[in-house]
Amino acid sequence: MRLHPLAADGLIAAALTTVAVLLGTEAVAQGWPALGPLAWTLVALVNLPLALRTRAPVTVCLVSHGCWAVYIALGQWPVAGSFGPMLAVYTVASLRATRVAAASAGLLAGVWIWAGLVSGADAMASVVGQAVGFPLVLWRFGYVARRTGELTRELRAEQAERARREVAEERVRIARELHDVVAHHIAVINVQAGLARFVFHSDAPTARDALDTIEGASGEALAELRRMLGLLRADGVQGADGAPAPGLDQLDEMAARVRTGGVGVDLRVTGTPRPLPPGVQLCVYRVVQEALTNVLKHAPGAHAAVELAYRAGEVTVSVTDDGPGDGRRQGADSDTIPERGGHGLIGMRERAKLYGGTIAVGPRSEGGFGVRLTLPTPVQTARRGDTVRE
């Protein structure tokens, strides 16, 4: 459970006030006068403002030291009010610039020495040593905390920028691959349009079939083109090469290549196979490629199972293995397999999102690791035999 910073500071202020009150009750035993109402009020004013220490660290530091100085001037035991100013100095050092932190440390040292002079301490050398040592230690700890916070923020910003670049690169690379898909549809349309024009008057059924093919291919091409244009909005990123886009008919070849790397692969197809748009085939192929590459890299010698399932309204592919399902498999570039893959989990999720699908990646309860991708079947594919149940 994480507390809100203001609530955490409030609890710290309450705890320091409690400690100061307990110490104040021991003042008489230490040879100091008992605290009166004004002294108790000053003890509270020294510590309670620390609830706002991260909101206004310099102001809280000045208020705490000022009330502590008045408390000392009343002839009270200085130790009872010392913890609040010390925490205030640490807070300033952890949140403000070095010059401001040095000034707050100097203020603590000055009040500390003044307390020793007012109380007539016998060992002033010890008091001076404490007045120098405590502020320096608090200053150092505060500086380390400030630098740690700055480095943490820089690291998070760098990780966010790296993730943004990887997503942009992956989207552009996918868009380059989709170029081949669109080009395929345009070529089909061109051929079928020529056929329809040639047989328009002599063979009407053939012409109608050609026009039906043109309708389906053009619909799929427009859908792919919209996706591609959306992805190409990323600027200044180098894409991949223009290699032909692979499809589901090459899953057997991929499985054979993985087997040569020492990983047994079983490929199983369930349901009735039917034509799928090239973009959907490419999505399934790349996800399987990434999953098997992770098996090669992080679970060598394991056994993997790939299942491609044709279902009503969707197509599902799952890749499971019996290797270790630890957190080391965070996704990787598919450089183990000749064709280029993507950026691990980022590539898988981006591809699934591109086609309106879902993907689940992680260790399995029964052991091993698993990837499951589900993609909805496009309307054009449904017209060619994918019966969708309402």
Short mmCIF file of the C-alpha atoms (twelve columns), coordinates in Angstrom:
data_MODEL
# 
_entry.id   MODEL 
# 
loop_
_atom_site.group_PDB 
_atom_site.id 
_atom_site.type_symbol 
_atom_site.label_atom_id 
_atom_site.label_alt_id 
_atom_site.label_comp_id 
_atom_site.label_asym_id 
_atom_site.label_seq_id 
_atom_site.Cartn_x 
_atom_site.Cartn_y 
_atom_site.Cartn_z 
_atom_site.pdbx_PDB_model_num 
ATOM 1   C CA . MET A 1   0.000   0.000   0.000   1 
ATOM 2   C CA . ARG A 2   1.384   3.389   -1.018  1 
ATOM 3   C CA . LEU A 3   0.536   6.481   1.021   1 
ATOM 4   C CA . HIS A 4   0.007   9.887   -0.471  1 
ATOM 5   C CA . PRO A 5   3.185   11.987  0.143   1 
ATOM 6   C CA . LEU A 6   1.230   14.531  2.177   1 
ATOM 7   C CA . ALA A 7   -0.252  11.779  4.356   1 
ATOM 8   C CA . ALA A 8   3.195   10.229  4.857   1 
ATOM 9   C CA . ASP A 9   4.653   13.604  5.877   1 
ATOM 10  C CA . GLY A 10  1.754   14.103  8.278   1 
ATOM 11  C CA . LEU A 11  2.492   10.761  9.957   1 
ATOM 12  C CA . ILE A 12  6.180   11.657  10.223  1 
ATOM 13  C CA . ALA A 13  5.343   15.022  11.777  1 
ATOM 14  C CA . ALA A 14  3.003   13.358  14.259  1 
ATOM 15  C CA . ALA A 15  5.666   10.786  15.178  1 
ATOM 16  C CA . LEU A 16  8.326   13.473  15.744  1 
ATOM 17  C CA . THR A 17  5.904   15.504  17.852  1 
ATOM 18  C CA . THR A 18  5.219   12.423  19.978  1 
ATOM 19  C CA . VAL A 19  8.944   11.818  20.455  1 
ATOM 20  C CA . ALA A 20  9.485   15.476  21.395  1 
ATOM 21  C CA . VAL A 21  6.652   15.317  23.946  1 
ATOM 22  C CA . LEU A 22  8.093   12.157  25.509  1 
ATOM 23  C CA . LEU A 23  11.508  13.810  25.732  1 
ATOM 24  C CA . GLY A 24  9.940   16.936  27.199  1 
ATOM 25  C CA . THR A 25  8.531   14.926  30.078  1 
ATOM 26  C CA . GLU A 26  12.101  13.882  30.915  1 
ATOM 27  C CA . ALA A 27  13.382  17.457  31.143  1 
ATOM 28  C CA . VAL A 28  13.212  17.585  34.944  1 
ATOM 29  C CA . ALA A 29  15.085  14.289  35.224  1 
ATOM 30  C CA . GLN A 30  17.837  15.797  33.045  1 
ATOM 31  C CA . GLY A 31  18.169  18.819  35.313  1 
ATOM 32  C CA . TRP A 32  16.091  21.259  33.231  1 
ATOM 33  C CA . PRO A 33  12.915  23.154  34.117  1 
ATOM 34  C CA . ALA A 34  9.567   21.489  33.462  1 
ATOM 35  C CA . LEU A 35  7.847   22.589  30.276  1 
ATOM 36  C CA . GLY A 36  5.017   25.066  30.643  1 
ATOM 37  C CA . PRO A 37  2.116   25.753  28.246  1 
ATOM 38  C CA . LEU A 38  4.206   28.090  26.078  1 
ATOM 39  C CA . ALA A 39  7.053   25.596  25.880  1 
ATOM 40  C CA . TRP A 40  4.664   22.784  24.891  1 
ATOM 41  C CA . THR A 41  3.170   25.021  22.237  1 
ATOM 42  C CA . LEU A 42  6.630   25.765  20.840  1 
ATOM 43  C CA . VAL A 43  7.452   22.033  20.798  1 
ATOM 44  C CA . ALA A 44  4.353   21.467  18.671  1 
ATOM 45  C CA . LEU A 45  5.225   24.393  16.375  1 
ATOM 46  C CA . VAL A 46  8.730   22.998  15.894  1 
ATOM 47  C CA . ASN A 47  7.485   19.616  14.655  1 
ATOM 48  C CA . LEU A 48  3.953   19.838  13.268  1 
ATOM 49  C CA . PRO A 49  4.824   22.107  10.282  1 
ATOM 50  C CA . LEU A 50  6.919   19.204  8.974   1 
ATOM 51  C CA . ALA A 51  3.678   17.819  7.552   1 
ATOM 52  C CA . LEU A 52  4.209   20.360  4.748   1 
ATOM 53  C CA . ARG A 53  7.951   19.841  4.408   1 
ATOM 54  C CA . THR A 54  7.846   18.617  0.790   1 
ATOM 55  C CA . ARG A 55  5.427   21.363  -0.251  1 
ATOM 56  C CA . ALA A 56  7.431   24.297  1.197   1 
ATOM 57  C CA . PRO A 57  10.736  22.929  2.527   1 
ATOM 58  C CA . VAL A 58  12.520  26.270  3.025   1 
ATOM 59  C CA . THR A 59  9.576   27.908  4.796   1 
ATOM 60  C CA . VAL A 60  9.093   24.881  7.058   1 
ATOM 61  C CA . CYS A 61  12.818  24.885  7.849   1 
ATOM 62  C CA . LEU A 62  12.746  28.571  8.865   1 
ATOM 63  C CA . VAL A 63  9.596   28.163  10.986  1 
ATOM 64  C CA . SER A 64  10.965  25.073  12.733  1 
ATOM 65  C CA . HIS A 65  14.309  26.720  13.524  1 
ATOM 66  C CA . GLY A 66  12.643  29.952  14.626  1 
ATOM 67  C CA . CYS A 67  10.338  28.188  17.087  1 
ATOM 68  C CA . TRP A 68  13.236  26.080  18.327  1 
ATOM 69  C CA . ALA A 69  15.311  29.205  18.958  1 
ATOM 70  C CA . VAL A 70  12.472  30.789  20.990  1 
ATOM 71  C CA . TYR A 71  12.101  27.518  22.904  1 
ATOM 72  C CA . ILE A 72  15.818  27.598  23.737  1 
ATOM 73  C CA . ALA A 73  15.615  31.252  24.743  1 
ATOM 74  C CA . LEU A 74  13.024  30.291  27.395  1 
ATOM 75  C CA . GLY A 75  15.711  28.180  29.061  1 
ATOM 76  C CA . GLN A 76  14.210  24.817  28.112  1 
ATOM 77  C CA . TRP A 77  16.035  21.577  27.341  1 
ATOM 78  C CA . PRO A 78  17.240  21.999  23.685  1 
ATOM 79  C CA . VAL A 79  17.304  18.282  22.897  1 
ATOM 80  C CA . ALA A 80  13.514  17.989  23.108  1 
ATOM 81  C CA . GLY A 81  13.112  20.242  20.084  1 
ATOM 82  C CA . SER A 82  16.128  19.226  17.994  1 
ATOM 83  C CA . PHE A 83  14.667  16.465  15.808  1 
ATOM 84  C CA . GLY A 84  12.281  18.668  13.836  1 
ATOM 85  C CA . PRO A 85  14.971  21.128  12.633  1 
ATOM 86  C CA . MET A 86  17.249  18.215  11.702  1 
ATOM 87  C CA . LEU A 87  14.579  16.648  9.496   1 
ATOM 88  C CA . ALA A 88  13.854  20.075  7.994   1 
ATOM 89  C CA . VAL A 89  17.505  20.472  7.002   1 
ATOM 90  C CA . TYR A 90  17.528  17.022  5.389   1 
ATOM 91  C CA . THR A 91  14.372  17.870  3.454   1 
ATOM 92  C CA . VAL A 92  15.828  21.126  2.107   1 
ATOM 93  C CA . ALA A 93  19.017  19.311  1.063   1 
ATOM 94  C CA . SER A 94  17.007  16.619  -0.757  1 
ATOM 95  C CA . LEU A 95  14.720  19.031  -2.639  1 
ATOM 96  C CA . ARG A 96  16.587  22.302  -3.162  1 
ATOM 97  C CA . ALA A 97  19.832  23.499  -4.733  1 
ATOM 98  C CA . THR A 98  23.179  23.125  -2.993  1 
ATOM 99  C CA . ARG A 99  23.408  26.782  -1.954  1 
ATOM 100 C CA . VAL A 100 20.014  26.675  -0.248  1 
ATOM 101 C CA . ALA A 101 20.901  23.379  1.431   1 
ATOM 102 C CA . ALA A 102 24.196  24.857  2.683   1 
ATOM 103 C CA . ALA A 103 22.359  27.841  4.164   1 
ATOM 104 C CA . SER A 104 19.897  25.578  5.993   1 
ATOM 105 C CA . ALA A 105 22.755  23.450  7.342   1 
ATOM 106 C CA . GLY A 106 24.510  26.609  8.512   1 
ATOM 107 C CA . LEU A 107 21.309  27.739  10.261  1 
ATOM 108 C CA . LEU A 108 21.088  24.432  12.133  1 
ATOM 109 C CA . ALA A 109 24.749  24.684  13.162  1 
ATOM 110 C CA . GLY A 110 24.288  28.267  14.376  1 
ATOM 111 C CA . VAL A 111 21.214  27.499  16.501  1 
ATOM 112 C CA . TRP A 112 22.929  24.399  17.875  1 
ATOM 113 C CA . ILE A 113 25.995  26.391  18.999  1 
ATOM 114 C CA . TRP A 114 23.779  29.144  20.373  1 
ATOM 115 C CA . ALA A 115 21.892  26.545  22.420  1 
ATOM 116 C CA . GLY A 116 25.180  25.386  23.903  1 
ATOM 117 C CA . LEU A 117 26.156  28.938  24.802  1 
ATOM 118 C CA . VAL A 118 22.766  29.773  26.353  1 
ATOM 119 C CA . SER A 119 22.687  26.597  28.418  1 
ATOM 120 C CA . GLY A 120 26.262  27.140  29.624  1 
ATOM 121 C CA . ALA A 121 27.434  23.726  28.467  1 
ATOM 122 C CA . ASP A 122 30.677  22.587  30.046  1 
ATOM 123 C CA . ALA A 123 31.925  20.710  26.945  1 
ATOM 124 C CA . MET A 124 31.569  23.367  24.239  1 
ATOM 125 C CA . ALA A 125 34.052  21.503  22.058  1 
ATOM 126 C CA . SER A 126 31.608  18.593  21.910  1 
ATOM 127 C CA . VAL A 127 28.714  20.942  21.186  1 
ATOM 128 C CA . VAL A 128 30.656  22.561  18.318  1 
ATOM 129 C CA . GLY A 129 31.571  19.146  16.958  1 
ATOM 130 C CA . GLN A 130 27.918  18.121  16.963  1 
ATOM 131 C CA . ALA A 131 26.903  21.447  15.424  1 
ATOM 132 C CA . VAL A 132 29.302  20.815  12.539  1 
ATOM 133 C CA . GLY A 133 28.934  17.049  12.161  1 
ATOM 134 C CA . PHE A 134 25.149  16.644  12.252  1 
ATOM 135 C CA . PRO A 135 24.380  19.327  9.620   1 
ATOM 136 C CA . LEU A 136 27.092  17.953  7.314   1 
ATOM 137 C CA . VAL A 137 25.744  14.414  7.588   1 
ATOM 138 C CA . LEU A 138 22.167  15.590  6.974   1 
ATOM 139 C CA . TRP A 139 23.339  17.705  4.035   1 
ATOM 140 C CA . ARG A 140 25.181  14.736  2.520   1 
ATOM 141 C CA . PHE A 141 22.234  12.339  2.916   1 
ATOM 142 C CA . GLY A 142 19.889  14.916  1.447   1 
ATOM 143 C CA . TYR A 143 22.190  15.492  -1.522  1 
ATOM 144 C CA . VAL A 144 22.393  11.748  -2.206  1 
ATOM 145 C CA . ALA A 145 18.595  11.490  -2.057  1 
ATOM 146 C CA . ARG A 146 18.219  14.420  -4.463  1 
ATOM 147 C CA . ARG A 147 20.709  12.975  -6.955  1 
ATOM 148 C CA . THR A 148 19.057  9.553   -6.721  1 
ATOM 149 C CA . GLY A 149 15.689  11.115  -7.476  1 
ATOM 150 C CA . GLU A 150 17.101  13.044  -10.438 1 
ATOM 151 C CA . LEU A 151 18.782  9.948   -11.862 1 
ATOM 152 C CA . THR A 152 15.588  7.937   -11.402 1 
ATOM 153 C CA . ARG A 153 13.561  10.531  -13.300 1 
ATOM 154 C CA . GLU A 154 16.170  10.646  -16.066 1 
ATOM 155 C CA . LEU A 155 16.152  6.846   -16.312 1 
ATOM 156 C CA . ARG A 156 12.354  6.748   -16.535 1 
ATOM 157 C CA . ALA A 157 12.372  9.439   -19.204 1 
ATOM 158 C CA . GLU A 158 15.033  7.521   -21.148 1 
ATOM 159 C CA . GLN A 159 13.076  4.275   -20.879 1 
ATOM 160 C CA . ALA A 160 9.901   6.022   -22.029 1 
ATOM 161 C CA . GLU A 161 11.729  7.558   -24.991 1 
ATOM 162 C CA . ARG A 162 13.300  4.208   -25.902 1 
ATOM 163 C CA . ALA A 163 9.893   2.521   -25.752 1 
ATOM 164 C CA . ARG A 164 8.412   5.288   -27.916 1 
ATOM 165 C CA . ARG A 165 11.181  4.850   -30.511 1 
ATOM 166 C CA . GLU A 166 10.747  1.076   -30.553 1 
ATOM 167 C CA . VAL A 167 7.006   1.407   -31.033 1 
ATOM 168 C CA . ALA A 168 7.540   3.925   -33.839 1 
ATOM 169 C CA . GLU A 169 10.140  1.714   -35.526 1 
ATOM 170 C CA . GLU A 170 7.892   -1.325  -35.223 1 
ATOM 171 C CA . ARG A 171 4.917   0.499   -36.682 1 
ATOM 172 C CA . VAL A 172 6.918   1.785   -39.632 1 
ATOM 173 C CA . ARG A 173 8.359   -1.673  -40.242 1 
ATOM 174 C CA . ILE A 174 4.885   -3.209  -40.172 1 
ATOM 175 C CA . ALA A 175 3.702   -0.516  -42.562 1 
ATOM 176 C CA . ARG A 176 6.512   -1.359  -44.976 1 
ATOM 177 C CA . GLU A 177 5.459   -4.993  -44.882 1 
ATOM 178 C CA . LEU A 178 1.834   -4.030  -45.474 1 
ATOM 179 C CA . HIS A 179 2.990   -2.282  -48.621 1 
ATOM 180 C CA . ASP A 180 3.535   -5.735  -50.147 1 
ATOM 181 C CA . VAL A 181 0.042   -6.780  -49.067 1 
ATOM 182 C CA . VAL A 182 -1.572  -3.771  -50.737 1 
ATOM 183 C CA . ALA A 183 0.539   -4.276  -53.855 1 
ATOM 184 C CA . HIS A 184 -0.712  -7.872  -54.030 1 
ATOM 185 C CA . HIS A 185 -4.346  -6.750  -53.919 1 
ATOM 186 C CA . ILE A 186 -3.779  -4.090  -56.573 1 
ATOM 187 C CA . ALA A 187 -2.152  -6.663  -58.862 1 
ATOM 188 C CA . VAL A 188 -5.140  -9.010  -58.431 1 
ATOM 189 C CA . ILE A 189 -7.542  -6.157  -59.176 1 
ATOM 190 C CA . ASN A 190 -5.595  -5.229  -62.286 1 
ATOM 191 C CA . VAL A 191 -5.604  -8.785  -63.652 1 
ATOM 192 C CA . GLN A 192 -9.275  -9.393  -62.861 1 
ATOM 193 C CA . ALA A 193 -10.297 -6.046  -64.334 1 
ATOM 194 C CA . GLY A 194 -8.539  -6.960  -67.591 1 
ATOM 195 C CA . LEU A 195 -10.240 -10.350 -67.609 1 
ATOM 196 C CA . ALA A 196 -13.671 -8.807  -66.979 1 
ATOM 197 C CA . ARG A 197 -13.202 -6.309  -69.787 1 
ATOM 198 C CA . PHE A 198 -12.057 -9.077  -72.166 1 
ATOM 199 C CA . VAL A 199 -15.050 -11.389 -71.514 1 
ATOM 200 C CA . PHE A 200 -17.641 -8.730  -70.671 1 
ATOM 201 C CA . HIS A 201 -19.787 -9.410  -73.768 1 
ATOM 202 C CA . SER A 202 -18.871 -13.033 -74.482 1 
ATOM 203 C CA . ASP A 203 -18.906 -14.674 -71.017 1 
ATOM 204 C CA . ALA A 204 -21.071 -12.841 -68.474 1 
ATOM 205 C CA . PRO A 205 -20.641 -15.363 -65.597 1 
ATOM 206 C CA . THR A 206 -16.858 -15.138 -65.838 1 
ATOM 207 C CA . ALA A 207 -17.078 -11.345 -65.879 1 
ATOM 208 C CA . ARG A 208 -19.290 -11.379 -62.772 1 
ATOM 209 C CA . ASP A 209 -16.847 -13.659 -60.961 1 
ATOM 210 C CA . ALA A 210 -14.018 -11.319 -61.858 1 
ATOM 211 C CA . LEU A 211 -15.989 -8.331  -60.541 1 
ATOM 212 C CA . ASP A 212 -16.732 -10.206 -57.300 1 
ATOM 213 C CA . THR A 213 -13.021 -10.867 -56.902 1 
ATOM 214 C CA . ILE A 214 -12.270 -7.206  -57.567 1 
ATOM 215 C CA . GLU A 215 -14.804 -6.183  -54.932 1 
ATOM 216 C CA . GLY A 216 -13.276 -8.413  -52.271 1 
ATOM 217 C CA . ALA A 217 -9.680  -7.571  -53.114 1 
ATOM 218 C CA . SER A 218 -10.349 -3.833  -53.240 1 
ATOM 219 C CA . GLY A 219 -12.092 -3.933  -49.842 1 
ATOM 220 C CA . GLU A 220 -9.159  -5.729  -48.264 1 
ATOM 221 C CA . ALA A 221 -6.681  -3.396  -49.989 1 
ATOM 222 C CA . LEU A 222 -8.487  -0.325  -48.672 1 
ATOM 223 C CA . ALA A 223 -8.476  -1.729  -45.144 1 
ATOM 224 C CA . GLU A 224 -4.757  -2.494  -45.331 1 
ATOM 225 C CA . LEU A 225 -4.065  0.915   -46.860 1 
ATOM 226 C CA . ARG A 226 -5.833  2.695   -44.008 1 
ATOM 227 C CA . ARG A 227 -3.758  0.798   -41.476 1 
ATOM 228 C CA . MET A 228 -0.568  1.511   -43.374 1 
ATOM 229 C CA . LEU A 229 -1.227  5.239   -43.654 1 
ATOM 230 C CA . GLY A 230 -1.981  5.411   -39.948 1 
ATOM 231 C CA . LEU A 231 1.304   3.741   -39.098 1 
ATOM 232 C CA . LEU A 232 3.373   5.839   -41.502 1 
ATOM 233 C CA . ARG A 233 2.563   8.965   -39.501 1 
ATOM 234 C CA . ALA A 234 5.653   8.212   -37.433 1 
ATOM 235 C CA . ASP A 235 8.433   10.525  -38.594 1 
ATOM 236 C CA . GLY A 236 12.168  10.113  -38.825 1 
ATOM 237 C CA . VAL A 237 12.329  6.353   -38.322 1 
ATOM 238 C CA . GLN A 238 14.120  3.960   -40.637 1 
ATOM 239 C CA . GLY A 239 11.992  1.029   -41.710 1 
ATOM 240 C CA . ALA A 240 12.915  -2.464  -42.674 1 
ATOM 241 C CA . ASP A 241 13.877  -3.842  -46.041 1 
ATOM 242 C CA . GLY A 242 11.319  -4.686  -48.718 1 
ATOM 243 C CA . ALA A 243 11.392  -8.457  -48.362 1 
ATOM 244 C CA . PRO A 244 8.185   -10.252 -49.392 1 
ATOM 245 C CA . ALA A 245 5.727   -10.740 -46.567 1 
ATOM 246 C CA . PRO A 246 5.514   -14.372 -45.368 1 
ATOM 247 C CA . GLY A 247 2.228   -16.150 -44.718 1 
ATOM 248 C CA . LEU A 248 0.746   -19.138 -42.942 1 
ATOM 249 C CA . ASP A 249 1.935   -21.510 -45.644 1 
ATOM 250 C CA . GLN A 250 5.484   -20.907 -44.373 1 
ATOM 251 C CA . LEU A 251 4.843   -21.961 -40.770 1 
ATOM 252 C CA . ASP A 252 6.114   -25.469 -41.571 1 
ATOM 253 C CA . GLU A 253 9.405   -24.032 -42.847 1 
ATOM 254 C CA . MET A 254 9.756   -21.892 -39.713 1 
ATOM 255 C CA . ALA A 255 9.125   -24.899 -37.459 1 
ATOM 256 C CA . ALA A 256 11.785  -26.879 -39.355 1 
ATOM 257 C CA . ARG A 257 14.330  -24.080 -38.871 1 
ATOM 258 C CA . VAL A 258 13.598  -23.938 -35.155 1 
ATOM 259 C CA . ARG A 259 14.005  -27.713 -34.854 1 
ATOM 260 C CA . THR A 260 17.516  -27.389 -36.274 1 
ATOM 261 C CA . GLY A 261 18.270  -25.029 -33.390 1 
ATOM 262 C CA . GLY A 262 17.571  -27.737 -30.824 1 
ATOM 263 C CA . VAL A 263 13.933  -26.972 -29.975 1 
ATOM 264 C CA . GLY A 264 11.300  -29.539 -30.791 1 
ATOM 265 C CA . VAL A 265 8.237   -27.980 -32.415 1 
ATOM 266 C CA . ASP A 266 4.828   -29.556 -32.975 1 
ATOM 267 C CA . LEU A 267 2.605   -27.712 -35.442 1 
ATOM 268 C CA . ARG A 268 -1.113  -28.472 -35.324 1 
ATOM 269 C CA . VAL A 269 -3.988  -26.938 -37.283 1 
ATOM 270 C CA . THR A 270 -7.578  -27.290 -36.046 1 
ATOM 271 C CA . GLY A 271 -10.782 -26.194 -37.692 1 
ATOM 272 C CA . THR A 272 -11.338 -25.795 -41.405 1 
ATOM 273 C CA . PRO A 273 -8.487  -23.872 -43.064 1 
ATOM 274 C CA . ARG A 274 -9.704  -21.013 -45.232 1 
ATOM 275 C CA . PRO A 275 -8.110  -18.073 -47.054 1 
ATOM 276 C CA . LEU A 276 -7.117  -15.159 -44.826 1 
ATOM 277 C CA . PRO A 277 -6.025  -11.653 -45.851 1 
ATOM 278 C CA . PRO A 278 -2.232  -11.426 -46.298 1 
ATOM 279 C CA . GLY A 279 -2.016  -8.854  -43.497 1 
ATOM 280 C CA . VAL A 280 -3.672  -11.207 -41.010 1 
ATOM 281 C CA . GLN A 281 -1.401  -14.049 -42.131 1 
ATOM 282 C CA . LEU A 282 1.632   -11.804 -41.681 1 
ATOM 283 C CA . CYS A 283 0.472   -10.870 -38.167 1 
ATOM 284 C CA . VAL A 284 0.088   -14.521 -37.152 1 
ATOM 285 C CA . TYR A 285 3.391   -15.475 -38.751 1 
ATOM 286 C CA . ARG A 286 5.369   -12.735 -36.978 1 
ATOM 287 C CA . VAL A 287 3.866   -13.476 -33.577 1 
ATOM 288 C CA . VAL A 288 4.703   -17.170 -33.937 1 
ATOM 289 C CA . GLN A 289 8.190   -16.209 -35.069 1 
ATOM 290 C CA . GLU A 290 8.757   -13.985 -32.032 1 
ATOM 291 C CA . ALA A 291 7.446   -16.645 -29.652 1 
ATOM 292 C CA . LEU A 292 9.624   -19.426 -31.092 1 
ATOM 293 C CA . THR A 293 12.654  -17.128 -31.115 1 
ATOM 294 C CA . ASN A 294 12.160  -16.495 -27.411 1 
ATOM 295 C CA . VAL A 295 12.088  -20.256 -26.845 1 
ATOM 296 C CA . LEU A 296 15.377  -20.607 -28.723 1 
ATOM 297 C CA . LYS A 297 17.006  -17.812 -26.749 1 
ATOM 298 C CA . HIS A 298 15.657  -18.407 -23.246 1 
ATOM 299 C CA . ALA A 299 14.682  -22.079 -23.133 1 
ATOM 300 C CA . PRO A 300 17.086  -24.008 -25.386 1 
ATOM 301 C CA . GLY A 301 16.277  -27.692 -25.490 1 
ATOM 302 C CA . ALA A 302 12.654  -27.153 -24.533 1 
ATOM 303 C CA . HIS A 303 9.731   -28.497 -26.531 1 
ATOM 304 C CA . ALA A 304 7.281   -26.079 -28.144 1 
ATOM 305 C CA . ALA A 305 3.777   -26.568 -29.500 1 
ATOM 306 C CA . VAL A 306 2.155   -24.291 -32.081 1 
ATOM 307 C CA . GLU A 307 -1.590  -24.567 -32.579 1 
ATOM 308 C CA . LEU A 308 -3.426  -22.658 -35.283 1 
ATOM 309 C CA . ALA A 309 -7.201  -22.765 -34.812 1 
ATOM 310 C CA . TYR A 310 -9.787  -21.600 -37.355 1 
ATOM 311 C CA . ARG A 311 -12.964 -20.680 -35.487 1 
ATOM 312 C CA . ALA A 312 -16.205 -18.924 -36.280 1 
ATOM 313 C CA . GLY A 313 -15.431 -15.243 -36.637 1 
ATOM 314 C CA . GLU A 314 -11.802 -15.479 -35.575 1 
ATOM 315 C CA . VAL A 315 -8.479  -17.218 -35.947 1 
ATOM 316 C CA . THR A 316 -6.360  -18.131 -32.911 1 
ATOM 317 C CA . VAL A 317 -2.727  -19.166 -32.639 1 
ATOM 318 C CA . SER A 318 -1.006  -20.291 -29.461 1 
ATOM 319 C CA . VAL A 319 2.664   -21.063 -28.845 1 
ATOM 320 C CA . THR A 320 3.512   -22.911 -25.626 1 
ATOM 321 C CA . ASP A 321 6.683   -24.546 -24.331 1 
ATOM 322 C CA . ASP A 322 7.778   -26.592 -21.337 1 
ATOM 323 C CA . GLY A 323 10.859  -24.480 -20.559 1 
ATOM 324 C CA . PRO A 324 11.345  -22.205 -17.540 1 
ATOM 325 C CA . GLY A 325 8.587   -19.583 -17.334 1 
ATOM 326 C CA . ASP A 326 10.684  -16.988 -15.493 1 
ATOM 327 C CA . GLY A 327 10.763  -13.234 -16.011 1 
ATOM 328 C CA . ARG A 328 13.821  -13.286 -18.265 1 
ATOM 329 C CA . ARG A 329 11.728  -13.737 -21.403 1 
ATOM 330 C CA . GLN A 330 10.744  -10.131 -21.959 1 
ATOM 331 C CA . GLY A 331 10.771  -10.413 -25.737 1 
ATOM 332 C CA . ALA A 332 13.643  -10.050 -28.194 1 
ATOM 333 C CA . ASP A 333 14.415  -9.283  -31.775 1 
ATOM 334 C CA . SER A 334 14.036  -12.312 -33.961 1 
ATOM 335 C CA . ASP A 335 17.634  -12.420 -35.114 1 
ATOM 336 C CA . THR A 336 17.867  -16.148 -34.510 1 
ATOM 337 C CA . ILE A 337 15.541  -16.827 -37.425 1 
ATOM 338 C CA . PRO A 338 16.567  -15.608 -40.872 1 
ATOM 339 C CA . GLU A 339 13.522  -13.416 -41.408 1 
ATOM 340 C CA . ARG A 340 13.337  -10.282 -39.386 1 
ATOM 341 C CA . GLY A 341 10.956  -10.360 -36.452 1 
ATOM 342 C CA . GLY A 342 10.038  -7.385  -34.329 1 
ATOM 343 C CA . HIS A 343 10.772  -5.918  -30.939 1 
ATOM 344 C CA . GLY A 344 9.534   -8.787  -28.778 1 
ATOM 345 C CA . LEU A 345 6.438   -8.050  -26.746 1 
ATOM 346 C CA . ILE A 346 6.156   -4.585  -28.257 1 
ATOM 347 C CA . GLY A 347 5.960   -6.047  -31.745 1 
ATOM 348 C CA . MET A 348 3.412   -8.674  -30.698 1 
ATOM 349 C CA . ARG A 349 1.123   -6.164  -29.024 1 
ATOM 350 C CA . GLU A 350 1.373   -3.647  -31.844 1 
ATOM 351 C CA . ARG A 351 0.467   -6.281  -34.434 1 
ATOM 352 C CA . ALA A 352 -2.467  -7.550  -32.384 1 
ATOM 353 C CA . LYS A 353 -3.716  -3.983  -31.882 1 
ATOM 354 C CA . LEU A 354 -3.332  -3.250  -35.595 1 
ATOM 355 C CA . TYR A 355 -5.838  -5.971  -36.548 1 
ATOM 356 C CA . GLY A 356 -8.212  -5.482  -33.607 1 
ATOM 357 C CA . GLY A 357 -7.054  -8.661  -31.853 1 
ATOM 358 C CA . THR A 358 -5.890  -9.596  -28.378 1 
ATOM 359 C CA . ILE A 359 -2.705  -11.233 -27.142 1 
ATOM 360 C CA . ALA A 360 -1.758  -12.852 -23.838 1 
ATOM 361 C CA . VAL A 361 1.884   -13.474 -22.956 1 
ATOM 362 C CA . GLY A 362 3.341   -14.939 -19.771 1 
ATOM 363 C CA . PRO A 363 4.292   -17.994 -17.724 1 
ATOM 364 C CA . ARG A 364 1.767   -20.830 -17.575 1 
ATOM 365 C CA . SER A 365 0.417   -22.223 -14.316 1 
ATOM 366 C CA . GLU A 366 1.353   -25.743 -15.355 1 
ATOM 367 C CA . GLY A 367 4.899   -24.651 -16.207 1 
ATOM 368 C CA . GLY A 368 6.597   -23.184 -19.231 1 
ATOM 369 C CA . PHE A 369 5.730   -20.065 -21.182 1 
ATOM 370 C CA . GLY A 370 2.852   -19.263 -23.489 1 
ATOM 371 C CA . VAL A 371 1.716   -16.792 -26.149 1 
ATOM 372 C CA . ARG A 372 -1.884  -16.699 -27.395 1 
ATOM 373 C CA . LEU A 373 -3.064  -14.437 -30.219 1 
ATOM 374 C CA . THR A 374 -6.700  -14.043 -31.273 1 
ATOM 375 C CA . LEU A 375 -7.628  -12.078 -34.394 1 
ATOM 376 C CA . PRO A 376 -11.134 -11.376 -35.654 1 
ATOM 377 C CA . THR A 377 -11.905 -12.585 -39.166 1 
ATOM 378 C CA . PRO A 378 -12.438 -9.769  -41.676 1 
ATOM 379 C CA . VAL A 379 -15.841 -9.480  -43.314 1 
ATOM 380 C CA . GLN A 380 -14.446 -10.371 -46.742 1 
ATOM 381 C CA . THR A 381 -13.066 -13.638 -45.350 1 
ATOM 382 C CA . ALA A 382 -16.381 -14.437 -43.748 1 
ATOM 383 C CA . ARG A 383 -18.026 -14.125 -47.140 1 
ATOM 384 C CA . ARG A 384 -15.657 -16.783 -48.437 1 
ATOM 385 C CA . GLY A 385 -16.786 -19.364 -45.906 1 
ATOM 386 C CA . ASP A 386 -16.188 -18.145 -42.352 1 
ATOM 387 C CA . THR A 387 -19.592 -18.664 -40.738 1 
ATOM 388 C CA . VAL A 388 -20.094 -16.229 -37.881 1 
ATOM 389 C CA . ARG A 389 -22.511 -17.215 -35.154 1 
ATOM 390 C CA . GLU A 390 -24.702 -14.423 -33.827 1 
# 
